[in-house]
Amino acid sequence: MKNIILLLFITVLVLSIQSCSDSTSAVEDEEKNDETLIEVQPGTGAYSLTGAINKNVTGLADFYYIVHDGIVFLTMYITQESGDYFDLEFSMAYEGNALPVAGTFKVGQLSGNPEYVYGVFQSLEDESILYCTDWVGPDNSSGTLVITEITAESLKGTFEFEAKLSYDNGSLESLKFTNGRFHAKEWN
């Protein structure tokens, strides 16, 4: 009788451990499939493209900044690691002598402080593929760049915006960037 009870106890214990293990795995799998929950590692970035090009892009992320005559110029790159070798670049210029504080910035805005936040997307293999944000004036934008953390060594945040062909050929082609996130390292 003792052996049967022990066997039943071990069976129940194994089944409950297996049950708990499966539910944890299911939660982890769900988080891996939900792009908004994935945290990017330092030195990386990711985004989804729809429109003229449809794909998910992951890559290396770095940034640099310089201060000249009371103006700060900050540039961040996300370069695709393999495949088509796409490059996404954000440029920002603003009055000051230090890095900006964390906040939400309008992409394509042309006035105020920052003076501009500009996005450019290009193929490093086929330089004819070039999309950029429109200059839409002080009250509008083509999206947002959200900086959640910033230090001299690291820049972290999210973005969503729309870019159009950089040359006017009568086409209405555009790219929509969604689920953009980055944790860029200072470029040395």
C-alpha positions as CSV (number, residue, x, y, z in Angstrom):
1,M,0.0,0.0,0.0
2,K,2.9,2.4,0.9
3,N,4.4,1.8,-2.6
4,I,1.1,2.7,-4.3
5,I,0.7,5.9,-2.4
6,L,4.3,6.8,-3.0
7,L,3.9,6.1,-6.7
8,L,0.7,8.2,-6.9
9,F,2.4,11.0,-5.0
10,I,5.3,11.0,-7.4
11,T,3.0,10.9,-10.4
12,V,1.0,13.8,-9.2
13,L,4.2,15.8,-8.4
14,V,5.6,15.1,-11.8
15,L,2.4,16.1,-13.6
16,S,2.0,19.3,-11.6
17,I,5.7,20.2,-12.3
18,Q,5.1,19.5,-16.0
19,S,1.9,21.5,-16.0
20,C,3.6,24.5,-14.5
21,S,6.5,24.2,-16.8
22,D,4.2,24.2,-19.9
23,S,2.3,27.3,-18.8
24,T,5.6,29.2,-18.2
25,S,6.8,28.1,-21.6
26,A,3.5,29.3,-23.3
27,V,3.9,32.7,-21.7
28,E,7.5,33.0,-22.8
29,D,6.5,32.0,-26.4
30,E,3.7,34.5,-26.4
31,E,6.1,37.3,-25.3
32,K,8.6,36.3,-28.0
33,N,5.8,36.5,-30.7
34,D,4.6,39.9,-29.4
35,E,7.1,42.4,-30.8
36,T,5.9,45.1,-28.4
37,L,7.1,43.0,-25.4
38,I,10.6,42.1,-26.8
39,E,13.3,44.2,-25.2
40,V,16.3,45.0,-27.5
41,Q,19.8,44.5,-26.2
42,P,22.3,47.3,-26.0
43,G,23.7,48.1,-29.5
44,T,20.6,46.8,-31.3
45,G,17.4,48.0,-32.9
46,A,14.4,46.6,-34.7
47,Y,11.3,47.7,-36.6
48,S,8.6,46.6,-39.0
49,L,8.2,48.0,-42.5
50,T,5.0,48.1,-44.5
51,G,4.2,49.7,-47.8
52,A,6.7,49.7,-50.7
53,I,8.8,47.2,-48.7
54,N,7.3,44.7,-46.3
55,K,9.6,43.1,-43.8
56,N,10.8,43.0,-40.2
57,V,14.3,44.4,-39.7
58,T,16.8,43.9,-36.8
59,G,20.2,45.3,-36.7
60,L,23.0,47.1,-35.0
61,A,22.3,50.4,-33.4
62,D,24.7,53.2,-32.6
63,F,24.7,57.0,-32.2
64,Y,27.0,59.9,-31.9
65,Y,26.7,63.6,-31.2
66,I,28.7,66.7,-31.5
67,V,28.3,70.2,-30.0
68,H,29.2,73.2,-32.1
69,D,28.5,76.9,-31.3
70,G,25.6,76.1,-29.0
71,I,24.0,73.6,-31.4
72,V,23.9,69.8,-30.7
73,F,23.8,67.5,-33.7
74,L,22.7,63.9,-32.7
75,T,22.6,61.0,-35.2
76,M,21.5,57.4,-34.6
77,Y,21.8,54.5,-37.1
78,I,20.1,51.1,-37.2
79,T,21.9,49.0,-39.8
80,Q,20.4,45.6,-40.8
81,E,22.8,42.8,-39.8
82,S,22.3,40.6,-42.8
83,G,20.3,40.2,-46.0
84,D,19.4,43.4,-47.9
85,Y,21.6,45.6,-45.7
86,F,19.1,48.5,-45.0
87,D,20.1,51.5,-43.0
88,L,17.8,53.7,-41.0
89,E,19.1,57.0,-39.8
90,F,17.6,59.6,-37.4
91,S,19.2,63.1,-37.3
92,M,18.3,65.8,-34.7
93,A,19.6,69.3,-34.2
94,Y,18.8,71.5,-31.3
95,E,20.0,74.5,-29.3
96,G,22.1,73.6,-26.3
97,N,25.4,72.2,-25.1
98,A,24.4,68.8,-23.8
99,L,22.4,65.7,-24.8
100,P,18.6,66.2,-24.9
101,V,16.4,65.0,-22.1
102,A,14.2,62.0,-22.6
103,G,10.9,62.9,-24.3
104,T,8.8,62.5,-27.4
105,F,9.9,64.3,-30.6
106,K,8.0,64.8,-33.8
107,V,9.7,63.3,-36.8
108,G,9.7,65.7,-39.8
109,Q,9.0,68.8,-37.7
110,L,10.9,71.8,-38.9
111,S,11.1,74.5,-36.2
112,G,11.3,74.9,-32.5
113,N,13.8,73.2,-30.3
114,P,14.8,70.7,-31.6
115,E,15.1,72.5,-34.8
116,Y,14.5,69.3,-36.7
117,V,14.2,65.5,-36.3
118,Y,14.7,63.8,-39.7
119,G,14.5,60.1,-40.7
120,V,16.2,58.6,-43.7
121,F,15.9,55.0,-44.9
122,Q,18.2,53.6,-47.6
123,S,19.5,50.4,-49.1
124,L,23.3,50.1,-48.7
125,E,23.4,47.7,-51.7
126,D,21.0,49.6,-54.1
127,E,21.4,53.4,-53.4
128,S,18.4,54.2,-55.5
129,I,16.1,53.0,-52.7
130,L,16.0,56.1,-50.5
131,Y,13.0,57.2,-48.4
132,C,12.9,60.2,-46.0
133,T,10.5,62.1,-43.8
134,D,8.8,65.1,-45.2
135,W,9.4,68.5,-43.7
136,V,5.8,69.1,-42.6
137,G,6.1,72.3,-40.5
138,P,5.9,73.1,-36.8
139,D,2.5,71.6,-36.0
140,N,2.5,68.4,-37.9
141,S,4.8,65.4,-38.3
142,S,5.1,62.1,-40.0
143,G,5.5,60.2,-36.6
144,T,7.3,60.2,-33.4
145,L,10.7,59.4,-31.9
146,V,10.5,58.6,-28.2
147,I,13.7,58.7,-26.2
148,T,13.1,56.9,-22.9
149,E,16.7,56.8,-21.6
150,I,19.8,58.8,-22.7
151,T,23.3,59.0,-21.4
152,A,26.6,59.8,-23.1
153,E,27.1,56.0,-23.8
154,S,23.5,54.8,-24.6
155,L,20.3,55.9,-26.2
156,K,17.1,54.0,-25.8
157,G,13.5,54.4,-27.1
158,T,10.9,53.7,-29.7
159,F,9.7,55.2,-32.9
160,E,6.9,55.1,-35.5
161,F,6.8,57.3,-38.6
162,E,6.1,57.3,-42.4
163,A,8.7,58.1,-45.1
164,K,8.3,58.9,-48.8
165,L,10.6,58.5,-51.8
166,S,13.3,61.1,-51.6
167,Y,12.8,62.1,-55.3
168,D,9.6,63.1,-57.0
169,N,8.8,60.8,-59.8
170,G,5.0,61.1,-59.4
171,S,4.9,58.0,-57.3
172,L,2.9,57.9,-54.0
173,E,5.2,55.1,-52.6
174,S,5.8,55.3,-48.9
175,L,7.1,53.2,-46.1
176,K,5.5,52.9,-42.7
177,F,7.8,52.1,-39.8
178,T,6.1,50.5,-36.8
179,N,7.2,48.7,-33.7
180,G,10.5,50.6,-33.8
181,R,12.7,50.2,-30.8
182,F,16.4,50.8,-30.2
183,H,19.0,50.6,-27.5
184,A,21.9,52.3,-29.3
185,K,25.5,52.4,-28.1
186,E,27.8,55.4,-28.5
187,W,29.7,55.1,-31.8
188,N,33.4,55.1,-31.1
